[in-house]
Amino acid sequence: MATIAQSAHVVGPKTQAVVDTFARYVVPNYRRFPVCLERGSGSRVWDAEGTEYLDLFPGWGCNLLGHCPEPVVRAVQEQVAKLVHVPNTWYIEQQGEWARLLSERSFGGQAFFCNSGTEANEAAIKLVRLRTNGQRYKIITFTGGFHGRTMGSVSATAQPKYHEGLGPMLPGFQYAPHGDLEAVARLIDDRTGGILVEPILGEGGVVPAPAGFLQGLRRLADEHDLVLVFDEVQCGCGRTGRWFGYQHFDVVPDAITLAKSLCAGVAGGAILATTDLARHLRPGMHAATFGGNPVAAAAGIAAIRMIEEQGLLDHVERVAGVFRDRLTALQASCDAVRDVRVLGMMVGVDLDFEGAAVVQACLDRRLLVNCTQGHVIRLLPAMTLSEAEAHEGCDRLAAAILECAEASRQSVPA
Ligand SMILES: *Cc1c(COP(=O)(O)O)cnc(C)c1O
């Protein structure tokens, strides 16, 4: 990419050697920056050359508590020395305890554990179908949503770019415009079994559900006996300052899917479903070999305890205030910033030009951020980010945006 060639970022010899190994041996399905990360602590990471970065997008939203949070590291270290894995033919205390903690912080249902977000959504799809023995197999999802990459979840994802070259998709998914209750009502027929939606679109650009939308879906689901599933893979687990994203919207779903943040960086996923719905996932109908394993459970439990012991749900509100103040001030001084959306540690800065240059300009300033939808700078900072670090990040981000906005103005013919 031209922007990388022009950037101030210098690729050191250790990093170059790793890049070369990848070029030969690793499937090239990711667009990677030529940065090789070696260790991290909190919201800081260091690359193979020893350069320090401030990470406002740690682990693509997985490292909810920053890099290597001490209580989680300790819990995992203790657990791997006792039991790493046992199959779900046996009981382990940790899985039950983990399910209890999640249930008590949501709507009192039951947990099925898996390893990723896409798997959690596959479980949701099966659950919707199993409830009516496949009679009502259709599921309504929304434009701008993202549900994962396996064939069921990618079929549930309405954005066409994720379908390219993969057809035919799994039958039964119908896409409604995000926020459009009338369109949903029109799509419902006697084969419709469920609705799947992100309370806050993540990959879709950090977009909270419009006022009344989720309650409207709840009403439609009740009227037509549909299962209402919220995909909380990105917004769940405390990130927004409440345990789950839906808790901002005065609505209760029948199921939520979780992953990314769930184990504070260790791989883990889950679906939480009401007890009445969960009973349809009978023995033999679904499984995940690694699901709910002792290491993931230890990490998941430690993450919940750390959030509570350190008062991080309240802390998130304060740090979100810093982002809100600083970025709305930037918006006021820079026409190229169209919108600023902050929900706890989910931050979107909507630009009127391509955001890739901003990501690069941030990297040049030793700041890690993400761009989604081509023009939304997305931050998913750790809940442990300090207010001072938020200011530091906003300083660098604002400088990068102003620089790129200026450059994009000059490249537009008058
Ligand atoms: C990332 C994401 C997924 C997919 O999770 P994987 O762990 O990558 O399979 C699903 N839904 C949402 C909302 C996500 O952000």
Ligand as a Chemical Component Dictionary entry (heavy atoms), coordinates in Angstrom:
data_LIG
# 
_chem_comp.id                   LIG 
_chem_comp.type                 NON-POLYMER 
_chem_comp.pdbx_formal_charge   0 
_chem_comp.three_letter_code    LIG 
# 
loop_
_chem_comp_atom.comp_id 
_chem_comp_atom.atom_id 
_chem_comp_atom.alt_atom_id 
_chem_comp_atom.type_symbol 
_chem_comp_atom.charge 
_chem_comp_atom.model_Cartn_x 
_chem_comp_atom.model_Cartn_y 
_chem_comp_atom.model_Cartn_z 
_chem_comp_atom.pdbx_ordinal 
LIG C1 C1 C 0 -16.103 -10.421 16.033 1  
LIG C2 C2 C 0 -17.563 -10.627 16.000 2  
LIG C3 C3 C 0 -18.113 -11.892 15.695 3  
LIG C4 C4 C 0 -17.249 -13.068 15.311 4  
LIG O1 O1 O 0 -16.432 -13.457 16.365 5  
LIG P1 P1 P 0 -15.219 -14.495 16.080 6  
LIG O2 O2 O 0 -14.705 -14.797 17.451 7  
LIG O3 O3 O 0 -14.232 -13.781 15.215 8  
LIG O4 O4 O 0 -15.802 -15.663 15.411 9  
LIG C5 C5 C 0 -19.477 -12.037 15.755 10 
LIG N1 N1 N 0 -20.281 -11.012 16.072 11 
LIG C6 C6 C 0 -19.806 -9.780  16.366 12 
LIG C7 C7 C 0 -20.749 -8.689  16.743 13 
LIG C8 C8 C 0 -18.431 -9.542  16.328 14 
LIG O5 O5 O 0 -17.951 -8.333  16.592 15 
# 
loop_
_chem_comp_bond.comp_id 
_chem_comp_bond.atom_id_1 
_chem_comp_bond.atom_id_2 
_chem_comp_bond.value_order 
_chem_comp_bond.pdbx_ordinal 
LIG C1 C2 SING 1  
LIG C2 C3 SING 2  
LIG C2 C8 DOUB 3  
LIG C3 C4 SING 4  
LIG C3 C5 DOUB 5  
LIG C4 O1 SING 6  
LIG O1 P1 SING 7  
LIG P1 O2 DOUB 8  
LIG P1 O3 SING 9  
LIG P1 O4 SING 10 
LIG C5 N1 SING 11 
LIG N1 C6 DOUB 12 
LIG C6 C7 SING 13 
LIG C6 C8 SING 14 
LIG C8 O5 SING 15 
# 
